[in-house]
Amino acid sequence: MKTLTEIKAEIERATERRAELWHVLSHGHDSEAAAEAAAEVKELEDRIQGLWDEERMLRAHLRFGDRDEIIKRARHEERLARAA
């Protein structure tokens, strides 16, 4: 599993690359380079979104613990509440 620092660094690199590509696209949409840049922007957008999702999951894991353990505790508490 990646650390928060690694994820943030990867987000930063992807965001900087995306900015470079947007600059390329701002100079014209007719060239082949622009078409390649547009495709790469789309890939980067998906990658950045995935990294943000990964960061949120890691933060939740660090703060609250393992997801399966949380669900297990919640189900146990629910059973106790129904029994009471």
N, C-alpha and C positions, 0 to 999 in steps of 0.2 A: 504494500500500500504506500502511496506517495505521502509525503508530509505536506502540511499547509504551505510551507515555504516553497516547495517544489511546484506545487500547483499554481501558486500565485506568480512564480517566475515564468511558468509556461503560459499563463494567461497574458502576462505582460508582453512576452515575445510575440505571441499570436496577435495581440492587439496592435502592436507596433507594425507588424507585417501587414495587417489589414489596412492600417492608415497609409502605408506606402502604396498599396494596391489601389486604394481609393484615389490617391493622388494620380496614379497612372490613368485610372478611368476618367478623371476629370479633364484629361487632355484630349479625349476623343473616344468614341465608341466604335469607330469604323475599322480600326486596325485589328490584326490577328492577335497582337499583344494584349489589346483590350479585352478580347474574348477570353483569352487565357487568364487574364487578371480577374475577370468576372467569375470565372469558374473557381479560381483559387479563393476569392472572397467568400463564395458560397461554402466551400469546404472549411474555411477558417471560422465562419459564423457558426457552423455546426460544431466544430471542435471547441470553440470558446464556450458555447452553451453547455457542452458536455463537461468541460472543466469546471464551470460554475456549479453544475449539478454535483460533480464529484466533491467540490469544496464544501458544499452545503451538507452532503452526507457525512463527510469526515468531521465537520464541526459538530454535527448532531451526535455522532458516535463518541467524540471526545467529551462532549458535555453530558450526555445521558447514558452512555454505555452501548453495549451491543444491542442491535435491534431485536434479535430473537429473545434476549433476556428481558427486554422491556415488555414485549408481547406476552411472554411467559408470566411475568409478574402481574400484568394487567388482567390476564385471564384468571390467575389465582385469586386476586383481589375481587374479581367479579363473582367467582364461585363463593367466596366467603360472604360477600354481600347478599347473595341470594339465599344462602343457608341461614343467615341471621334473621 
